[in-house]
Amino acid sequence: MPFTEEVILDLESQAKIALSDAERARYMRDMQLLLNEVDRIHELDTTGVEPLVHLSTRSNVFRADAVLPSVNRAVLLAGAPRQKDGCFQVPKTVE
């Protein structure tokens, strides 16, 4: 699959960047090399090879959920400079 100048121009447009001619040529060459390597991978015979889903053989490494006591809300809010409706109140940052 050739990596054409049309493709890189489309990517520039989508990313809202502008590349110089030298950068564009370098990226086109590098991307074409990468696509050539991917094509080589597709040529490998993978008959009988199971797809790799996870690198680890562990099935569940998560701990069980447990409800634990938490800090009292009133104690947390006692140190807040401003509060509203039981929550920290912060200055508005977006208009």
C-alpha positions in Angstrom: 0.0 0.0 0.0 1.7 3.2 -1.1 1.7 6.2 1.3 1.0 9.0 -1.1 1.3 12.8 -0.8 -2.5 12.9 -0.8 -2.6 10.9 2.3 -0.1 13.0 4.2 -1.8 16.2 3.1 -5.1 14.8 4.4 -3.4 13.9 7.7 -1.9 17.5 7.9 -5.4 18.9 7.4 -6.9 16.6 10.1 -4.1 17.4 12.6 -4.3 21.1 11.7 -0.5 21.2 11.1 1.6 22.4 8.2 4.7 20.5 7.2 7.5 21.8 5.1 8.3 20.0 1.9 11.4 18.4 3.5 9.4 17.2 6.5 6.6 15.9 4.3 9.1 14.0 2.2 10.8 12.5 5.3 7.5 11.5 6.9 6.3 10.0 3.6 9.5 7.9 3.4 9.3 6.8 7.0 5.7 5.9 6.8 6.3 3.9 3.6 9.1 2.0 5.3 6.7 1.2 8.2 3.9 0.0 5.9 6.4 -2.2 4.1 7.3 -3.8 7.4 3.7 -4.4 8.2 3.2 -6.0 4.8 6.1 -8.4 5.6 4.4 -9.4 8.8 1.3 -10.3 6.8 3.4 -12.7 4.7 4.1 -14.9 7.8 2.4 -18.2 8.1 0.4 -18.1 11.3 -1.5 -21.3 10.8 -2.2 -23.0 14.1 -0.9 -20.0 16.1 -3.4 -18.9 18.8 -4.1 -15.2 18.9 -2.5 -13.4 21.8 -5.1 -11.6 23.9 -3.0 -10.9 27.0 0.7 -11.1 27.7 0.0 -12.5 31.2 -1.5 -15.9 32.0 -3.2 -14.5 35.1 -7.0 -14.3 34.8 -7.9 -11.9 37.5 -5.4 -9.8 39.4 -8.0 -7.4 40.9 -8.7 -7.3 44.6 -12.2 -7.9 45.9 -14.3 -4.7 46.5 -14.7 -3.9 50.1 -16.6 -1.0 51.7 -14.3 0.8 54.1 -14.9 3.7 56.5 -14.1 7.1 55.0 -13.3 10.5 56.4 -16.3 12.5 57.7 -17.4 15.0 55.1 -17.8 17.7 57.7 -14.2 17.2 58.8 -13.0 17.5 55.2 -15.0 20.7 54.5 -13.9 22.3 57.7 -10.6 23.3 56.1 -12.2 24.5 52.8 -12.0 28.3 52.2 -15.5 28.1 50.6 -18.1 25.5 50.4 -21.6 25.1 48.9 -24.2 22.4 49.4 -21.7 20.1 51.2 -19.0 20.4 48.5 -15.9 22.4 47.9 -16.6 25.6 46.0 -14.0 26.8 43.6 -13.7 29.9 41.4 -15.4 29.7 38.0 -12.8 29.0 35.4 -14.9 28.8 32.2 -17.3 31.4 30.9 
